Amino acid sequence: MGNMIGSGIFLLPASLAAFGANGIAGWVFSFLGAVLLAILLGRLSIFYPDAAGGPYAYTLLTWGRLPAFIVAWCYWTSIWFANAAIVVALLGYLSVFFPWLSKSVPAVVAGGWFFLWLFTWLNTRGIKLVGSIQLLTTVLKTAPLLLVGIVGLFYINYEQINLALIWDFDALTASVTLTFFAFLGLESATITGDKISSSKTMVRKATICGTIITSVIYLLSSFAVLALLGQHKLATSATPFADATAIFLGPTAKYFIAAAAVLATAGALNGWTLLQGHIPMAAARDGLFPQVFKKVNQHGAPTLGIIITTAITSLLLLFNYIKDLVSVFTLAISLSTLAVMIPYIFSIGAYLFHIRQKQIRQKTAIPLAAACAIFLIWVMKGYGWETILLGIVFILSGIPFYFFTNKHK
């Protein structure tokens, strides 16, 4: 939940306003697709208990070294850009309290580096501390979303609501592509399966329950914001949750929501920093990444892997503040988001392979895998062919790194 609930939910209602009821339908379909993927990954966590790396481990055990490397590469590189984007959003929300952050490029870059390296240091102190921070920030950031989603329902003028759905497949596809972005990270519990006690049952419960609870929060709060503000006002709102909350909390609502957004982005940065060390560590243990990534400190944290990734992210953060490179930064975010689809696709294949190999009788196995595959293809379609082709190039760019690392094997 901490990794899924980041900056996206606070801005998505405004982006979806143009789609009207198709925007709400997009949330529903993304909710269904995310839950199906969570069930599939939950089952895989039972088949492969104590596996380090989640989708990476499932791919290695099923398809071999090169496919596993591609999954690790896609996941690891996507975290570079994801964390850079999270920091940009965090500083944007923080500027509500410190306006000078939005006026000075050196100050905002220094602030971004501060948060990147703060959470890097915290993640070197061991997974129990990281988990405690994640629990605290998740509770604090979901409370405002639930406040809007539940209390806001009592302030809605239901007579003026018009959610008549005029089916527009292109609009629905676009809204599903946008909303599913908010569910990325649903597999987080599977990645640290080797660190979790009773992982055979706990990872599955965390993955499925976390996805369902997050979905309910998204649906409730997004509907309340749309119903409170109306489609036309929502479409022009730069701070949709603050504007909606102001209806029953007054003008100070922007500070309340900004604080929640800061907690949301900080919690997400904490969780993704954890994963940025554990994915390459799992790959390094299997000889697919350089051995430097598997070294751990006295707390069991892959310190060098976390530091190397943060150094790359710190450099990429500069791109967003260099005029000629902003478009490159934005494109890289889209490509990295697309790259995260690859681990899901290989996981579907691993699930089917395991069912067939072990001759496990599950009447829902084929329908579940087929539904997940169709959903992912639908989401990717929303990116457009140009982005998909560039994404393929982005993914294949890691192949030389694979052969360089494995040249002696």
N, C-alpha and C positions, 0 to 999 in steps of 0.2 A: 504493500500500500504506500509506503514511504517513497519508493522509487517511481511508482506510477503517478501519484498526485504531486505534480510539480507546477510549473508556471502555466502550462497549457490550459488547464481548466478555467483560469481566471480571464483568459482572453478569447477562448473558443466561442462562447455565446455570441459575441459581436461578429465573429467571422461566419457563424452559421445563420445569422439573422436573415441574410439575403435568400436563404433556402426555405424560410418559413417552416411549415410543418414537416417538410422533408429533412430539416435539420434535427428535429426531435426524433424522426424515424431513423436518421443516421446514428444517433446515440443508441437506439434500441438494437439495431443490427450490429453495431460495434460491440455492444454488451453481449449479445448472443455469440458472436464470433470469438470474443475474448474468453468467455466462459467455456466454450467448446475447446479452445486451445489449452485452457487451464486444466480441464479434465484430462485431455490427452497427455499433457506434461506431467500431471499428477500420477497417471498410470505408469508412465515411463519411470518416474522416481521410485515406484514400487518394484519395477522390474530390475532397476539398477540402483539399489540403495547404496549410500555412502559414495556415490560417484561425484568427483570434483569437476565442476565446469558445466553441469546441466546439459543443455543442447550439444555443447562441444563433446562431452563425454559420451553421450548417446550416439553421436555421429561416429566417433572413433571406434567404439565397440561394435558398430554395425557396418560402417562403410569403409573404414580404414583411414590411413594417415592423411592423404591429400585432401579428401573432403573435410576431415576434422580440422585440418589447418585452415581451410577456407572459412569454416564457421568461426574459428577462433580469431582469424584475421578480421572478418566482417564485424564481429562483436567488439573486438578491442579497438579498432580504428573508429568505429561509430561512437565509442565512448569519448574519444578525443574531442570530437565536435559537439557531442551532447553536453559534456561538462562545460565547454566554452559557451554554449548557448544558455545553459542554466545560469552561469555567472553573469552574463549580460542581462538576463531577466532579473536576477537578484539585485543587481546594482540599480536597475531601472526602478524597481519597487522601493529600494532604500532611499532613492533620491526624493521621495515624498517627504521624508524626515530630514534629509540633508540635501537641499536643492543644489548646493555647489557641486555635487557629484555629477550632475547632468551638464555642467558648464565647463569642466576642466578635463581634457583627455588624459593628461598625466595622472590626475587624481583618480579617475575612474579605472585606468589600467592598474595603478598601484592597489586600488581597492579590490579589483578582481584577482590580482595575484595574492593578496592577503588571504582571501577566502579559499582560493585553490590550495594554498600551502598550509592553511590552518587545518583543513579537513584531511590533507595529506598526512600531517603530523598526528592527528587524532586516529587515523586509520592504521598508523604504525604501532598504536598502543594496544592492539588486540581486538578481536571480534566482539568480545563482551561489551567493551566500552562503546564500540560503534553501534551495537544493537540497542544499548540503553539510550544513546542519543537519538537513534532512529525512532524508537518507541515514543520518546518525549515529543519530538517534532511532529510525528504523525498525529498524535492526540491533539496537540495544540493547533495544527493546521486544518484538521478535519472539523473541529468544533465550529469555526465560522461558516464553513460550507453547509454544515447541517443546520446552522441557525438560519441561513438564507433559505435553505430547502424546506425547512419545517415551519418556522415562524412566518416566513414569507407567504406561505399558503393561506394564512388568515387575513392577509392584506390584499389579496387578489380580487379584482372585480370580475367574477366568473361570467357575468352577463355580456361582457365586452370581448371575451376570448373567442377567437375564431381559429380553430386548429383544423379546419377542413383540409384534408390531405389531397392535393392534386398531384398524382403520381408523375414525377419527372425523373426518369432513370438516371440521366446525366447529373442532375442536381443531387439525387440520392447517393450516387457513386462518389461525388465530390465531398459530400458531408460525411460519408463513411470513412473516406481516406483521411479527412481532417480529424474526426473523432477517435479513430483507432490509434492515432499518434499518442493520445492521452493514456492508452493502455500499455504502451511499451514499457517493459520491465516486469510484466506479469510472471515471467519465468525466474525472477531474481532468487527466490528461495531454493530453486534447484541447483543454482550455481555453487552455493556454499553447502551442499548436501553433506559433504565429508566433515563439516564442522558442527553439524546439528545432531543432538542426541535423539534417538528413536526416529532417524531420518526416513525410515521406510514408511511411516505413517504421517509424521509431522510435516514433511515437505509437501506432501499431497494436500493435507488440510490447509496449510498456509497458502498454497498456490490457488486453490479453488475458493476458499473462504475470502481471502484477500481480494481476489478479482470480483467476486460477487458484491462484497461490501463497498468496494470502490465504485462499482457500476451503479449501485443504488444511490450513492452520494452524488455521482455525476448527473444521473437522471433527475433526481429531486431538485438539485440546485439549478441546473440548466433550465428546467421547466419553469421554476419559480422566477428566475431572472427574465425569461422571455415573457411570461404572463404579467409580471409587474411593470415592465418597461414598454412592452409592445414591440412589434417587429421593426417599425420605422425608427423609433428612438434608439432601439438596441443596435441597429445597423450603424449608427453614427457615434456610438459611445466608445470612448477610449478606455473607460474603466467600468465595464458593465456590472460587476458585482458591487462596486462601491455605489454606483447610481441606484441599483436596486435596494441595497441595504439602507441608503439614505432615506427611503420612503418611511421606514419605521424606526431608524436610529438617528436621523437628522444629518446635518452636514459633516459631523465628525466621522461619519462612516468611512470616508476614504482612508483615514488613518487606521481604522480597525481592519479594513480589508488589506491595506498595504502591509500591515504587520503580519497578517495571515499569509500573504503571498511571499514575504521574506522568509517566514518559517517553512513554507512549502518548498521554495527553491533551495534553501539551506539543507533541509532534510533530504531532498532528492540528490543534491551534490554529495552529501555524506554517503548515501547508499550507492551511488554510481562510482564514487571513489573506492569503495570496498570492492566492487566488481572489477574495476580496472586493474587491480592487482591479482585477483584470483583467476581470472580467465587466462592471462599469459602464464601464470604460475602452473596451472593445470597442463597447458600446452608444453611448457618447458620440461615438466616432469616426464612427459612422453617423448621428449627429444624433438618436438616440432618448433619450439621457440628457443632462442639462445638461453644457455644455462643460467645466466645472470638473473633471469626472471623467477627462478625457483628458490632462490636463497631467502630464508626467513630469519627474523630476529628472535629474541628470547620470548616474545609474545606470540610467536607463530605467524606473524604478519609478513607478507612478501614485500619488504621495505623497498628494495631497489626497483622492483617492478612498478610499484606505486609512484616512486619518485620520478622514474623515467617517463611514465605516462603523463604525470602532472607537468613536467618540463615541456613536453610536446604541446599539451593543452595551453600552457602559459604563452607559448609562441603563437599558437593559432588565435588566441584571444586578441592579439595585436591586430590581426587581419580585420576585425570588425571596426577598428578605429582608424585604419588607414584608408583614405578615401578611395583609392584605386582598387582596393582589395575587398571592399564590403560585399560586392556581388559574388566574388569567389567564395567568401565565407558563407553567404546565404545558400549558394548552390551546394557547397560541401555538406551543409546541414541536411538538405533534401536527400543527397546521395547516401549519407550515413544512415538516415532514417530508413531508406529503402534497403540498405544492406542488412538491417536487423531482421528483415523478412527471411533471409537465407537460413539462419538457425532454426526458425520455425518450420520451414519446408523440409529440411533434413530430419528434424525431429518426427515429422509425420511419417517419413519413410522408415525411420528407425522403429517406430511403433508398429507399423505393418509387418516389417521384417521379423521383429521379435514374436509377434502373434503367430506368424506362419512357422517360424523355426521351432518354437516351443510347443506348437500345436495347441495353443490356448484357445478355448472356445468362448468367444465373446460375441454375442449376436450384434452388439452395437459397434464393433471394431471398425468394420468397413464403412458404415454410414458416418461414424464419427470422423474418421480420417478423410473421407471424401468431402464432408461438410467443411472441415478446416481448410483443406486444399482449395476448394471453390471460393471460400471467403478470402483467403490470402491473395488469390489471383484477382479477385474483385477489387481488393484494396490497392494492389499494385497497378491495376488498370487506371486508377484515378491519378496516378503520377504522370501519365502520358508516356508515349513511346520514346521521346527524346531523353527524358530523365531516366527511363529504364535502361536504355542503351548506354548512357553515361555511367549508370550504376554498375552495369556489367564490366565496363572498363575499369571502374574503381575497384571492383572485387578482384578482377584478374591482375591488377597491379601488384598484388601481394604474392603472386606465383614465383617471381624471381627470388623473393625473400625466402620462400619455402625451400627452393633448391640450394640457395646459398647456405641456409642453416643445416640442411640435410645432405650436403655434398659428401660427407665422410661416412654416411650410413648406407 
